[in-house]
Structure formats: structure tokens, C-alpha cells
Amino acid sequence: MKGKNIVITGASSGIGAILLKYLYPDNKVFAVSRNISNIAESENVKAFSCDVSKPENLDILFNEAVKYLGHIDVFFANAGFAYCERIQKPDWKHIEEIFSTNVKSVFYSLLKIKEISKGKAFKFVITASAFSYLSTPGYSLYCSTKFALKGFADAYRYELGRSQKLIMVYPVATYTEFFNVAGSKKMLWPRQKPEIVAKKMINGVMKDKKNVFPSFFFRLLLFFNQLLPLFLIYTKLKGKEFQRRYNLDININ
């Protein structure tokens, strides 16, 4: 990918940081994160601090991105986080925080770029998750945000112009600080390096793929899950493990 004007959210760490590393030498990048201390600005990189969970911040983000880039060719909606937890009480703010960042900001950003592009071409890339297909106990809220992204994308594609591409990426557990931040004691399986995910994402953008599965193994699981209830078995096994961890005695039918 060369000569493109690119926006990356969540650009200071994990997959976003690797995307920035691969893309900035040959492209102009507007790199977005809450904490931009790890983002080195250069001739091709402009760092922008932003909490994407608030619509007024996203409006400013797009204004500043257009000022810097002129127009946006590719937008990587990569910002997101997870909770690994047992939900014990109704907490609206807790729910709102993860949905505002993982879901609402993505929907709003796609609608914004469609509005400002005025029918012209763009590519919008969403970092979803294998959890868009597979529920895992302990990650109830996170899984629901990723299911929401997939549902929205599958429907909203029909409202885009021919030259406007929506690309969904479904990584498995990635070797980053993601799970530590989520509060998980251990990383889920299967796993892969963020460098592989970033390369597959860039390749998917170049080839205009609708869906990108960085893990070939997970893609095989998706296929065989159509023949056998592999994901259901996985969820039940993880559910029993989760219940043992918290000494829960609940029957799941």
C-alpha cells in the first residue's frame, strides 16, 4: 500500500501500532490514541489524542484528519478494549463504556466518513474478533460488542457505494497487552502475533476483501462448525471452567 491517506485508531499499541509501523513509510498516517506518548511523529505521521467513545471527539477527529490529510482513503477502526469478569450487578456506566468505544464509535465513524466522502471512494476497516462468532464466558460484554459489529457490517454494506469498501477483520487472541488490560489471568487460545494480523489486514485492504481471517486455523474451525457444534462445545467447556473459578453452581441447559 503506497501513497494513501490513512487514519488508524488505537495506534499507540498492539495491532494499531504494528499497522502504523508498516504503513507510515509509504503513506500519510493520522495516528489516533488516547495516549499518544508512544507515537513518534514524522513527516508522514501526525499523532492525535482522542477518546473515541464520545461523538463530539470524533467530530473533531475527522475535522483534524481532513485538515492534515486532505481526504481519507483508508480508515482503520481499531480502537477497542475488553473486560474479563463476572458480572455481579447492573452497572449502566460499565456497559456504556465498552459499547461506546467498541461499537458506537465504529458505527459513527463509518457514517462520518461516508458523509464527508460525498460518494467518493474509501475503505473502512473494522478490527472485529473471532468473538464475533464465538461466545466465551467471562467476556460477555466484549463478545456482545463484537457480535454487534458483525451484524451491523453485514447489513450496512448494502448502503455503501460501489467504490466504498467495508472490510471486517476477525483476529484470534493476539500477543499484545490486550488480555492484561482486560484483567484476564491467562491468554485464550488459539493465538497469533500482531505482525501477522497487521499484514493480513493490509493485504485484505489491497485486495478489497469483505472479510479477513488472519488465522487459517480459525477459518477451518468456522468451516467445521457448520458440520459439528464445535463452538457450542467450546463455550460449554469454558463455561464450566468459569463456574469453577467463581465457585458457581448453575445448571446451563
C-alpha positions, 0 to 999 in steps of 0.5 A: 500500500503506497501513497494513501491517506490513512487514519488508524485508531488505537495506534499507540499499541498492539495491532494499531501500532504494528499497522502504523509501523508498516504503513507510515513509510509509504503513506500519510498516517493520522495516528489516533490514541488516547495516549499518544506518548508512544507515537513518534511523529514524522513527516508522514505521521501526525499523532492525535489524542482522542477518546473515541467513545464520545461523538463530539471527539470524533467530530473533531477527529475527522475535522483534524484528519481532513485538515492534515490529510486532505481526504481519507482513503483508508480508515482503520477502526481499531480502537477497542478494549475488553473486560474479563469478569463476572458480572455481579450487578447492573452497572449502566456506566460499565456497559456504556463504556465498552459499547461506546468505544467498541461499537458506537464509535465504529458505527459513527465513524463509518457514517462520518466518513461516508458523509464527508466522502460525498460518494467518493471512494474509501475503505473502512476497516473494522478490527472485529474478533473471532468473538464475533462468532464465538461466545466465551464466558467471562467476556460477555460484554466484549463478545456482545460488542463484537457480535454487534459489529458483525451484524451491523457490517453485514447489513450496512454494506448494502448502503455503501457505494460501489467504490466504498469498501467495508472490510471486517477483520476477525483476529484470534487472541493476539500477543499484545497487552490486550488480555492484561488490560482486560484483567484476564489471568491467562491468554485464550487460545488459539493465538497469533502475533500482531505482525501477522494480523497487521499484514493480513489486514493490509493485504485484505485492504489491497485486495478489497476483501469483505472479510479477513481471517488472519488465522487459517486455523480459525477459518477451518474451525468456522468451516467445521462448525457448520458440520459439528457444534464445535463452538457450542462445545467450546463455550460449554467447556469454558463455561464450566471452567468459569463456574469453577473459578467463581465457585458457581453452581448453575445448571446451563441447559 
